[in-house]
């Protein structure tokens, strides 16, 4: 559910495909050859209940970028009359862009996998099989990007995940959403529903966010304890997150038939008064079936056949610098600013250059590689390369905050 517009003007996804290369595969019988577009083409429609948009630029180079949107309350609708920022980002490079609005809102991972496969097939039947396919997404779409690169290792030439915590959903949703609401319930009783039983009609609203900010302002010591735990910088930011997280937990409870998160063994740390907090917070037992359904929906393996780049913005108020340690034992990719989608202009050129160089070097590697970058205010960068390993993300502290534009 988007709380703010995503800026595409400095969209660093350009760097993902800036280096020319292609993994050519045989075109099966009956699949038309790629045609060079004489004029820009935009097509919108619906496949199996999932809205979609396809943009093909003049002088199409035969490559395709599939972009996955983040968490939304309902399927995303597209307007062919309106310019699309993502398509405009890739058009100068000659790449077509295909986007699915998914056939369901919320945590629509299962639906997205099906809808993206149908969109790829439709694209190939209408415009020819692409010479190369890149996949990218932000927030939930970044998690879907990782999932598809793991489960379909030869389909995509590379991926870019923006503002997405790349770990098991059972772990990062507990750390980033459930645990902060548990602590809020202890510090501010009665102000929000139980995080384990959110009413079906609960939706996030600006009015509630404003009311929650006033609640936090009225108890500055308790609010400071909560912010110390979550990493939120202001009460306004904290209120926005709490309202949104309660909405997300309610949607997950309806989707999976109960509360999937268990905090009976959780040790809450970093509050400034950990002894009192751990003695006072409510403890919840997960519904076993709901928990298993969440795990089955998808739990990452950490095994990649093609390059995947993960970018987090350290000042993002929702996702922040949640560590993507499943694929990055040395740390996540981090950029300065409130959104990895719109990094500071001063460092943008260096970032694009470095990401391009890295992917060009690793694109034909037989081992899975990603890289970590940390940018200073002057735009300098440091690079590190690693091979992924599986890391359990059973977090016992929610001192990290949700990295996302949702």
C-alpha positions in Angstrom: 0.0 0.0 0.0 1.8 3.1 -1.2 2.0 6.0 1.2 4.1 8.1 -1.1 4.8 8.4 -4.8 7.8 6.6 -6.1 10.2 8.8 -8.0 11.6 7.3 -11.2 13.8 10.3 -12.2 16.9 8.8 -10.6 15.8 5.2 -10.7 19.0 3.2 -10.3 17.6 0.2 -12.1 19.2 1.7 -15.2 22.5 0.4 -14.0 21.3 -3.1 -13.9 21.3 -3.4 -17.7 23.7 -0.7 -18.7 26.4 -3.2 -19.7 25.6 -4.8 -23.1 25.5 -8.6 -23.1 23.0 -11.3 -23.8 22.4 -14.9 -23.0 21.0 -16.1 -26.4 18.7 -19.1 -26.3 17.1 -20.9 -29.2 13.8 -19.5 -30.2 11.2 -22.4 -30.3 9.1 -23.0 -33.3 6.0 -20.8 -33.6 7.5 -17.9 -31.6 7.9 -14.8 -33.7 11.1 -13.0 -34.1 11.7 -9.8 -32.2 10.6 -6.8 -34.3 12.1 -3.3 -34.0 9.4 -0.9 -33.0 9.0 2.0 -35.5 7.1 4.0 -32.8 6.6 3.7 -29.1 4.0 1.1 -28.2 1.9 0.9 -25.0 -0.5 -2.0 -24.4 -2.7 -2.4 -21.3 -5.1 -5.2 -20.6 -5.9 -8.0 -18.2 -4.8 -11.6 -18.1 -6.5 -14.0 -15.7 -7.8 -11.1 -13.6 -4.4 -9.4 -13.4 -4.1 -6.0 -15.1 -0.9 -5.5 -17.1 1.1 -2.8 -18.9 3.6 -3.3 -21.7 5.8 -0.4 -23.0 8.1 -0.9 -26.0 10.3 2.0 -27.1 11.2 3.2 -30.5 14.3 1.2 -31.6 13.6 -1.6 -29.2 16.8 -3.6 -28.7 15.0 -6.9 -28.1 15.5 -6.9 -24.3 12.7 -7.0 -21.7 12.6 -5.7 -18.1 9.8 -7.1 -15.9 9.1 -4.8 -13.0 7.2 -5.9 -9.9 5.3 -3.4 -7.8 5.2 -3.4 -4.0 2.5 -4.2 -1.5 -0.9 -2.7 -2.5 -4.3 -3.2 -1.0 -5.8 -4.1 -4.4 -4.6 -5.0 -7.9 -2.8 -2.1 -9.7 -4.6 -0.6 -12.7 -2.7 0.9 -15.6 -3.7 3.8 -17.9 -2.2 3.7 -21.4 -2.8 7.5 -21.7 -0.5 8.3 -18.8 3.3 8.1 -19.1 5.0 5.4 -17.0 8.1 6.3 -15.0 9.5 2.8 -15.0 9.1 2.6 -18.8 10.6 6.0 -19.2 13.7 4.9 -17.3 14.5 2.0 -19.6 13.4 3.5 -22.9 16.7 5.4 -23.5 18.5 2.0 -23.2 16.1 0.4 -25.7 14.5 -2.0 -23.3 10.8 -2.9 -23.2 9.1 -3.0 -19.8 6.3 -5.3 -18.7 4.4 -4.9 -15.5 1.7 -7.0 -13.8 -0.8 -5.4 -11.4 -1.3 -8.9 -9.9 -4.7 -10.5 -9.7 -5.0 -9.9 -5.9 -3.9 -7.2 -3.4 -2.0 -7.7 -0.2 0.8 -10.3 0.2 0.0 -11.6 -3.3 3.1 -13.7 -3.8 1.4 -16.8 -5.1 -0.7 -14.7 -7.4 2.2 -12.7 -8.6 4.2 -15.8 -9.7 1.3 -17.0 -11.8 0.5 -13.6 -13.2 4.1 -12.8 -14.2 4.5 -16.1 -16.0 1.3 -15.4 -17.9 2.6 -11.9 -18.8 5.9 -13.3 -20.1 4.0 -15.7 -22.3 1.7 -13.0 -23.6 4.6 -10.7 -24.3 6.4 -13.5 -26.3 3.3 -14.3 -28.3 2.6 -10.6 -29.2 6.1 -9.2 -29.7 8.5 -12.1 -29.9 10.6 -13.9 -27.4 13.0 -11.3 -25.9 16.8 -11.7 -26.4 17.2 -11.2 -22.7 15.0 -10.8 -19.7 15.8 -8.8 -16.5 13.6 -8.7 -13.5 13.3 -6.0 -10.8 10.9 -4.8 -8.2 10.6 -2.7 -5.0 9.3 -3.7 -1.6 7.2 -6.9 -1.9 8.1 -6.8 -5.6 11.8 -7.0 -4.7 11.1 -10.1 -2.6 9.2 -11.6 -5.6 12.2 -10.8 -7.7 14.4 -12.8 -5.5 11.9 -15.6 -5.3 11.6 -15.9 -9.1 15.4 -15.8 -9.6 15.7 -18.7 -7.1 12.9 -20.8 -8.4 13.4 -20.1 -12.1 17.2 -20.0 -12.3 17.5 -19.9 -16.1 14.6 -17.6 -17.0 16.2 -14.2 -16.0 19.6 -12.8 -16.9 19.8 -10.8 -13.7 17.7 -9.1 -11.1 17.5 -5.9 -9.0 15.7 -5.8 -5.7 14.9 -2.4 -4.3 14.0 -1.7 -0.7 13.1 -5.3 0.1 14.1 -7.4 3.1 15.4 -10.6 1.4 14.8 -13.2 4.0 12.0 -15.5 5.0 8.7 -13.6 5.4 8.0 -15.4 8.6 11.2 -13.8 10.0 11.2 -10.3 8.6 7.5 -9.6 9.1 7.8 -10.6 12.7 10.9 -8.4 13.2 9.7 -5.4 11.3 5.9 -5.4 11.9 4.7 -7.8 14.6 7.4 -7.1 17.3 7.0 -3.3 17.2 3.3 -3.6 17.6 3.8 -5.9 20.6 5.9 -3.3 22.2 3.5 -0.5 21.3 0.7 -2.5 22.9 2.7 -2.7 26.1 3.6 1.0 26.1 0.3 2.4 24.8 -2.4 -0.1 25.7 -5.7 0.0 23.9 -4.6 2.3 21.1 -4.5 -0.3 18.4 -5.9 -3.9 18.1 -3.9 -6.8 19.3 -1.2 -7.6 16.7 -2.4 -11.2 16.8 -6.1 -10.4 16.2 -6.6 -7.4 13.8 -10.3 -6.8 12.9 -11.2 -7.6 9.3 -12.4 -4.0 8.7 -9.1 -2.4 9.8 -7.5 -0.4 7.1 -4.8 2.2 7.4 -5.9 5.8 7.2 -4.3 9.2 7.5 -6.7 10.1 10.3 -5.6 7.2 12.4 -1.9 8.0 11.6 -2.5 11.6 12.9 -4.2 10.3 16.0 -1.4 7.8 16.7 1.1 10.6 16.4 -0.7 12.6 19.1 -0.8 9.5 21.3 3.0 9.2 20.9 3.5 12.9 21.5 1.5 12.7 24.8 4.0 10.2 26.3 7.4 11.3 25.2 9.4 8.9 27.4 7.4 5.8 26.1 7.6 7.1 22.5 11.4 7.4 22.8 11.6 3.8 24.1 9.6 2.7 21.1 11.6 4.7 18.6 14.9 3.4 20.2 13.6 -0.1 19.5 12.3 0.4 16.0 14.8 3.0 14.7 12.0 5.4 13.7 13.4 9.0 13.6 10.2 10.9 14.5 6.8 10.2 16.1 5.1 11.0 12.8 7.2 8.3 11.1 6.5 5.9 13.9 2.8 6.5 13.7 2.7 5.9 10.0 4.6 2.6 10.4 2.4 1.3 13.2 -0.8 2.0 11.3 0.5 0.4 8.2 1.9 -2.6 10.0 -1.4 -3.3 11.8 -3.1 -3.2 8.4 -0.6 -5.7 6.9 -0.9 -8.1 9.9 -4.6 -8.1 9.5 -4.4 -8.9 5.8 -2.0 -11.7 6.5 -4.3 -13.1 9.2 -7.2 -13.2 6.8 -5.0 -14.6 4.0 -3.6 -17.4 6.1 -6.4 -18.0 8.5 -4.8 -16.8 11.8 -1.7 -15.3 13.4 1.5 -16.7 12.0 3.9 -15.1 14.4 5.1 -16.4 17.8 6.9 -14.3 20.3 6.9 -16.6 23.4 10.7 -17.0 23.1 11.5 -13.6 21.8 14.0 -11.5 23.8 13.3 -7.8 23.1 16.5 -5.8 23.3 17.6 -2.2 22.7 14.7 -0.6 24.5 16.6 1.0 27.3 14.7 -1.0 29.8 14.8 -4.5 28.4 14.1 -6.3 31.8 10.8 -4.5 32.3 9.8 -4.8 28.6 10.4 -8.5 28.4 8.5 -9.0 31.7 5.6 -6.9 30.6 4.9 -7.5 26.9 2.1 -9.9 25.9 3.2 -13.3 24.6 1.4 -14.8 21.6 1.4 -18.3 20.2 1.2 -18.7 16.5 -1.5 -20.6 14.8 0.4 -23.7 13.5 -1.5 -23.9 10.2 -1.1 -20.2 9.5 2.6 -20.4 10.3 3.2 -23.3 8.0 1.3 -21.7 5.1 3.5 -18.6 5.4 6.6 -20.7 5.3 5.3 -22.7 2.4 4.3 -19.7 0.4 8.0 -19.1 0.0 11.1 -19.4 2.1 14.3 -18.4 0.3 17.1 -20.8 -0.1 19.9 -18.4 -0.7 20.9 -20.2 -3.9 21.1 -18.0 -7.1 22.2 -19.0 -10.6 22.3 -15.5 -12.0 23.4 -12.1 -10.5 21.0 -10.4 -8.1 21.6 -7.0 -6.7 19.8 -5.8 -3.6 19.7 -2.1 -2.8 18.4 -0.7 0.6 18.1 3.0 1.6 19.4 3.5 5.1 17.0 6.3 5.8 13.9 4.7 4.3 11.3 5.2 7.1 9.6 1.8 6.4 12.4 -0.6 5.5 15.6 1.1 6.4 18.7 -1.0 6.4 17.1 -4.4 7.1 20.0 -6.8 6.4 19.5 -9.0 3.3 21.7 -11.6 5.0 20.3 -14.6 3.1 22.3 -13.6 0.1 24.7 -11.2 1.7 26.7 -12.5 4.7 28.9 -9.3 4.5 25.9 -7.0 4.6 23.3 -5.5 2.4 23.7 -3.0 -0.5 23.0 0.4 1.1 22.6 3.9 -0.4 22.3 7.2 1.3 18.8 8.7 1.3 15.2 8.0 2.1 14.6 5.8 -0.9 16.8 3.5 -3.0 14.5 4.5 -5.9 15.6 8.1 -5.8 19.1 8.3 -4.4 20.9 11.5 -3.8 21.9 13.1 -7.2 25.5 13.7 -6.1 26.2 10.0 -5.8 23.9 8.7 -8.6 26.5 8.7 -11.3 29.0 6.8 -9.3 26.4 4.3 -8.2 25.2 3.6 -11.7 28.8 3.2 -13.0 29.7 0.9 -10.2 26.6 -1.3 -10.4 27.0 -1.5 -14.2 30.7 -2.5 -13.9 29.9 -5.1 -11.3 27.1 -6.7 -13.3 29.1 -6.6 -16.5 31.9 -8.5 -14.7 29.6 -11.0 -13.0 27.0 -11.6 -15.7 28.6 -14.6 -17.3 30.0 -16.1 -14.0 29.1 -19.7 -13.4 28.7 -19.0 -9.7 26.1 -16.8 -8.1 27.5 -13.4 -7.1 26.1 -10.3 -5.7 27.8 -7.3 -4.2 27.6 -4.8 -1.3 28.1 -1.1 -1.6 28.0 1.6 1.0 28.0 5.2 -0.2 29.4 8.2 1.6 28.0 11.7 1.2 30.6 12.5 -1.4 29.5 9.7 -3.7 32.5 7.5 -3.1 31.8 3.8 -2.9 33.3 0.6 -1.7 32.7 -2.8 -3.3 32.7 -6.3 -2.0 31.8 -9.5 -3.8 30.6 -12.7 -2.2 28.9 -16.1 -2.9 25.6 -16.5 -1.2 25.1 -18.8 1.8 22.0 -19.7 3.7 21.5 -17.7 6.9 18.7 -18.2 9.3 16.9 -14.9 9.9 15.1 -15.8 13.1 15.4 -12.3 14.5 15.0 -11.8 18.3 15.1 -8.0 18.2 13.1 -5.5 16.2 15.7 -2.8 16.3 15.6 -2.8 12.5 12.9 -1.1 10.5 10.9 -2.2 7.4 12.9 -1.3 4.3 10.3 -0.5 1.7 8.0 1.8 0.0 5.3 -0.7 0.3 
